[in-house]
Amino acid sequence: MKIDPRQLRLYAVTDRAWARDTEHLMEQVAAAIDGGAGLVQLREKHLDEAAFLAEAERFVALCREKGAVSIINDDVDIAARTGADGVHVGQEDLAAGRVRELLGPDKLIGVSAHSVEEALAAQAAGADYLGVGAAFVTGTKTDATPITRETIRAITAAVDIPVVAIGGISAGNILELADCGLDGVAVVSALFAQPDVRAAAAELRALSDRIAR
């Protein structure tokens, strides 16, 4: 599967902190897609395997129904068992080359990168796109240190695969990422912590279209 960079204009990453239950989370995902998210990443840190699998099956089916790309965070097994479009891994997770061996050539692999060296290594190992950051200080990952605009520009110039910025991005600061060579932005609270997820997505998608290469 080849990722269309336009699908990365608005990359939604779920967070159960703002969902009452799984049903509400699925409603939020649907609203994000309806508002303009082309790709959604399901991130669960505290569910047991059976609950995560059941939720992921619903998530993948919903994304497929609405024409969005479905990505599972970290868990290659869940991604394979649910038929998700791909998986996203961090530098501390399974290496991209091993993920490619497990998932095969037809699934998408996203990799988090914080430097040109990490970005080039991920691309060489078979990554289809990169998430770079943190772009700003973020409350979602308190251990994530912001990287400079110069580093983001260096990464986008060095690789041939699409790149999205992630970390603390909101409607109030997204335009600061103009001229960085990005294909889009990945957001969490700027979507899922908002009272109207669809409206937040529509606003962010319009702003992302302005800063994307």
Summary of the structure (lengths in Angstrom):
residues: 213
radius of gyration: 15.6
end to end distance: 21.7
largest distance: 43.4
contacts: 744
relative contact order: 0.17
helix: 46%
strand: 16%
